[in-house]
């Protein structure tokens, strides 16, 4: 009975976290729409851009957790930039499009649905898992790298970590960290106590840590998950000892300590018990028929985006060329996680 | 010197008034600052509602640090009363944890001591305490006001102390002056009495001259030879009678005690008797004045200094005789009205001119200065009567005469007697 309750609580938390992911503002044409505003319909209701009789070329997005600088205002600037790119506009006209429009998805599932349902989105900045989940016809063109002032911008893979604070029973003194903490022990704590996690659809902050602990043979789905919305929030939850254990993107804790000018050495504040395999950073996908290798419009769009992202200013995101195969491992891990999770649920139900 | 003192006192009073006014303003300002501070606290607490911070057993529907930091960034930099806040959240089974700024314990090794110096305001929802806010108040405004209040209060106390000291000094000086005045007044009474005695002495000498002459004549006759024993006895008996007469004159007048100014204490005296003795004392000024007495037969005694009261009566009777110039009628009346014995001394003289009436009891005021009046008789009489808790005044005056009235309280010993 208690397990049932925990399971429903986890699902409820996942639903709330979806709301957090979708709780973002869209700005276009000088207007700001708060997250509480009614969801825009596709395509006309969600379209923010110059009115035109021709169909608009639609950029879709939600708030990508790994790329916080991608705000609604940032997308509005991108929209303006594309609109002012003569070559791209010419290519749009040739394909029968009028202008560039923006669609803000309400959350993870909403974005997946919009990518699958006609007329769909033409270019999407989406979380890695959303790309793996959707069954629409999209091709990966870029991967987003982290902001270049965080010291992690050379990575296009991100790693998940499970960390505990210095008050947690699994915390090891910095001198005695040569030995690994048994994964089964980590798993037992992970399952039984409140754990701060990024979101139910975060590869580094949920799926990969769970998937890694599944290998111990324990159903490592937290019974008291606390989905915080970002790795920053997870680290703050752990460091402030609101919870003792958390899972987040690797480097987030060091990054946070640096930004808050906390002088204490990181190893004296927390202990990383487990690091997951790398998962790809969030992709930028084009509708497959606009894939750069087969479409002039796709090539023009790729060039424009590359130029837009080339500005080397602090905090700016960078783009890295990528392809579908970079996400194969993540897709596999997700499927396995779903399967194992479902099997364990069925087992518990019996 | 007195003018300078008054100026100083006025200046001090102005400073004290200013200080009181300024203190009032500062207390008002202090109250206002405290009210605004309380409102700020309430406003900050409203921002950290359970919807934002979550309840203790509601960890899954938790807060976001970014939201808390946003609230702090919005509230604190523009706040005149709060320098910073530290927010703690209560978590079921784990106690309280600092959630804003989350790095507080990481930045300050002595964070617990620091926190204990801040002012804690609990956050509650109904009976559930779900956290607390520690306020680091910016008390500079309040402290400035408090300092100003303290300074002004000290100034006010100093000024009041100076005023009190000055008043004390002046009161002491006034007391000294009053005592000196009393002394002078007593001296004046003595002098006036002696002056009266001096004026009476000529007539007394006239009276006692006659028995003395008779004594001398008798002694001369005794010295003459051929006196028989019968003659000798008759002569010595004559001398004894004259000597008795001499003593009788002195005894009747009580002139010796009067001149010595008998300082015996106050006693219950019969006013009628004192009036008769006073009449006898000044009878040499009577001339052919008719004296009419209209005494109440059952007059109660008064508590008074008898020889002083005699001085008053003698003075008034003597004045009446002199006003009438040896002809006329002096009417002495005594009666009781309520709790007072009333003595009226009325003459049939020309009366007091209206222009002199308001000043008859003032010192050195006399209409007979050419006749040897000192101008102190009525003034001193008034002082004596008032010392005995009585009153003296002119009951009536006009061409048909003047009537002085003295009212003395019946029976009870006057205070200070």
Interface residues (C-beta under 8 A of the other chain):
Chain A: X9 X12 X13 X16 X194 X224 X225 X226 X228 X229 X230 X232 X233 X236 X237 X239 X240 X241 X242 X243 X260 X261 X262 X263 X264 X269
Chain B: X59 X60 X61 X62 X64 X65 X66 X89 X91 X94 X97 X98 X99 X102 X103 X105 X106 X107
